Amino acid sequence: MKGYHMSNKGSYYNKAEFIGRLGAKPELIQTQSGKTLCKFSVGQSYTTGEGENEKEVTLWHQVVAWDKAAENHAKYLDKGSKVFVEGELKYNKFETEDGQRVKNAEISARQVIYLDSRSTDSPMDVMENTANMPYPSVANESVL
């Protein structure tokens, strides 16, 4: 079962799946250790309330992909691209250069399926499946 992990400390299930649109062009980053990662945000909009109180709300998910998948996402995705994302929810804590403690949540993408294309040279059914790859550990990873 994808998303189910076992270790000598027990087992857990952690899986996130959603469809949405990118809020901005993906950001391609090289870490100090030479790994390639791609960060992008995916929004899901829905309507809440009724009548006069009806309003549109957007949930934003921060997504991170690695290695060849990261390169493909930076090449083929753009602001507004529609994607299906499957991955694992991760929580990060870090300190900024000015000493502020920050917490955030992100989806470490295992699979991203492109549901539309941004150009005629990228196929509509492009899928980067990294399901057999382990999730990278980035607790002590810094980016350039």
C-alpha positions in Angstrom: 0.0 0.0 0.0 1.5 3.3 -1.1 2.0 5.7 1.8 2.2 3.0 4.4 5.6 2.8 6.1 7.1 0.3 8.5 10.2 0.7 10.7 11.6 -0.8 13.8 9.8 2.0 15.7 6.3 1.1 14.3 4.3 1.8 11.2 2.2 4.7 9.9 0.1 5.8 7.0 0.7 9.2 5.5 -0.7 10.0 2.1 -2.0 13.2 0.5 -3.8 13.4 -2.9 -5.4 16.4 -4.5 -6.1 18.2 -7.8 -5.5 21.9 -8.3 -3.8 24.6 -10.3 -0.3 26.1 -9.8 -0.3 29.6 -8.3 3.1 30.5 -9.9 5.8 29.1 -12.1 7.7 26.3 -10.3 11.0 27.2 -8.6 14.0 25.0 -9.5 16.7 24.9 -6.8 20.1 23.2 -6.3 20.9 22.1 -2.8 24.4 22.5 -1.4 24.8 18.7 -1.8 24.0 18.9 -5.5 20.4 17.6 -5.4 17.8 19.2 -7.6 14.4 20.2 -6.1 11.4 21.9 -7.5 9.0 23.9 -5.3 5.5 24.9 -6.4 2.2 25.8 -4.8 -1.1 24.2 -5.9 -4.4 25.9 -5.1 -7.8 24.3 -4.7 -10.8 26.7 -4.9 -14.3 26.0 -3.5 -17.4 28.0 -2.6 -18.6 28.3 1.0 -21.7 29.9 2.5 -25.0 30.6 0.8 -26.7 33.6 -0.9 -25.2 36.9 0.3 -22.6 35.1 2.4 -21.3 32.9 -0.5 -17.6 33.4 -1.1 -14.8 31.5 -2.8 -12.0 30.1 -0.7 -8.7 28.8 -2.0 -6.5 26.3 -0.1 -2.8 26.4 -1.0 -0.6 23.3 -0.8 3.2 23.7 -1.0 4.7 20.8 -3.0 8.3 19.7 -3.3 9.7 17.3 -6.0 13.2 15.9 -6.4 15.8 15.0 -9.0 14.6 14.3 -12.6 11.0 14.8 -11.6 11.9 18.3 -10.3 13.6 19.2 -13.7 10.5 17.9 -15.6 8.1 19.9 -13.5 10.1 23.1 -13.9 10.2 22.5 -17.7 6.5 21.5 -18.3 4.5 23.3 -15.6 3.6 26.9 -15.4 1.3 29.2 -13.5 -2.3 27.9 -13.9 -1.2 24.3 -14.9 -3.7 21.7 -13.6 -2.1 18.8 -11.8 -3.0 15.8 -9.7 -0.5 15.4 -6.8 0.1 12.3 -4.6 2.7 12.4 -1.9 3.5 12.5 1.8 2.7 15.3 4.2 5.9 16.7 5.8 6.3 19.3 8.6 9.5 21.4 8.7 10.9 23.6 11.4 13.8 25.9 10.7 15.3 29.2 11.8 15.7 32.1 9.4 18.9 34.2 9.1 17.4 36.8 11.3 16.7 34.2 14.1 12.9 33.8 13.5 11.6 30.3 14.1 9.4 29.1 11.2 7.2 26.0 10.8 5.6 24.9 7.6 3.9 22.0 6.0 4.6 20.6 2.5 3.8 17.7 0.3 6.8 15.6 -0.7 5.5 14.6 -4.2 5.7 10.9 -5.1 3.6 11.4 -8.3 2.5 14.4 -10.2 0.2 14.0 -13.2 -0.1 16.8 -15.7 -3.8 17.3 -16.4 -3.3 19.9 -19.1 -0.2 21.3 -20.9 1.3 24.7 -21.2 2.7 24.3 -24.7 2.1 22.2 -27.8 5.4 20.3 -27.3 4.5 18.9 -23.9 2.1 16.0 -24.0 -1.2 16.2 -22.0 -0.6 12.9 -20.5 2.9 13.5 -19.2 3.3 11.7 -15.9 6.3 11.7 -13.7 6.0 8.7 -11.5 8.5 8.4 -8.7 6.5 5.9 -6.7 9.4 3.5 -6.2 11.8 6.2 -5.0 12.1 6.8 -1.2 11.2 10.2 0.1 14.4 12.3 0.5 15.3 13.4 4.0 15.8 17.1 4.0 16.0 17.9 7.7 19.5 19.2 7.5 19.6 20.0 3.8 20.3 23.6 2.8 19.8 25.3 -0.5 22.1 27.6 -2.4 
